[in-house]
Amino acid sequence: MQMDIAEAKAKLSQLVAAAERGEEVVLARAGQPVVRLVPAVPARPRFRFGVAAGEVKHVPDFLEPMPDDARALWD
């Protein structure tokens, strides 16, 4: 979002909130971009459930004891 500095004075709290949400906020003078408003501390990415759905394969015998011949390789 781009806004003229004169208008931004009246809406500063809204612009700060928008920048905190990750929106790009640019302040302009006479229609020319002058500064970009960014958060002082980057927002932590939110955990998204299901982002790795289908990526992890279930191994049914994972917790079963190893066969003797395979275990012998580790001894």
C-alpha positions as CSV (number, residue, x, y, z in Angstrom):
1,M,0.0,0.0,0.0
2,Q,1.3,3.5,-0.8
3,M,0.1,6.6,1.0
4,D,1.0,10.3,0.9
5,I,2.9,11.5,4.0
6,A,0.2,14.0,4.8
7,E,-2.5,11.4,4.9
8,A,-0.2,8.9,6.7
9,K,0.0,11.3,9.7
10,A,-3.7,10.8,10.5
11,K,-3.5,7.0,9.9
12,L,-0.2,6.1,11.5
13,S,-1.6,3.4,13.8
14,Q,-3.3,1.7,10.9
15,L,-0.2,1.8,8.8
16,V,1.9,0.4,11.7
17,A,-0.6,-2.5,12.1
18,A,-0.5,-3.2,8.4
19,A,3.3,-3.3,8.4
20,E,3.2,-5.7,11.5
21,R,0.9,-8.0,9.5
22,G,3.5,-8.2,6.8
23,E,1.9,-5.8,4.3
24,E,4.2,-3.5,2.3
25,V,3.6,0.1,3.4
26,V,5.3,2.8,1.4
27,L,5.1,6.5,2.3
28,A,5.2,9.0,-0.7
29,R,5.8,12.7,-1.2
30,A,4.1,14.1,-4.2
31,G,3.4,10.6,-5.5
32,Q,7.1,9.5,-5.3
33,P,8.0,6.7,-2.8
34,V,10.2,8.1,0.0
35,V,10.3,5.5,2.7
36,R,9.1,2.0,3.5
37,L,7.5,1.1,6.9
38,V,8.7,-2.2,8.2
39,P,8.5,-4.0,11.6
40,A,11.5,-3.6,13.8
41,V,11.4,-7.3,14.7
42,P,10.4,-9.7,11.9
43,A,7.2,-11.6,12.5
44,R,7.6,-15.2,13.4
45,P,6.2,-17.5,10.8
46,R,3.0,-19.2,11.9
47,F,3.0,-23.0,12.2
48,R,0.7,-24.4,9.5
49,F,-0.9,-27.8,10.2
50,G,-0.8,-30.2,7.3
51,V,2.1,-28.4,5.5
52,A,4.0,-31.8,5.2
53,A,0.9,-33.9,4.6
54,G,1.8,-36.9,2.4
55,E,5.5,-36.3,2.8
56,V,6.1,-38.6,5.7
57,K,5.8,-42.3,4.9
58,H,4.6,-44.7,7.5
59,V,6.9,-47.7,8.1
60,P,4.8,-50.3,9.8
61,D,7.6,-52.4,11.3
62,F,9.8,-49.5,12.4
63,L,9.5,-50.4,16.1
64,E,9.8,-54.1,15.6
65,P,13.1,-55.8,16.6
66,M,15.7,-56.0,13.8
67,P,16.3,-59.4,12.2
68,D,19.5,-61.1,13.5
69,D,21.3,-60.8,10.1
70,A,20.7,-57.0,10.0
71,R,21.6,-56.6,13.6
72,A,24.9,-58.4,13.0
73,L,25.9,-55.6,10.7
74,W,25.8,-53.2,13.6
75,D,27.9,-55.3,16.0
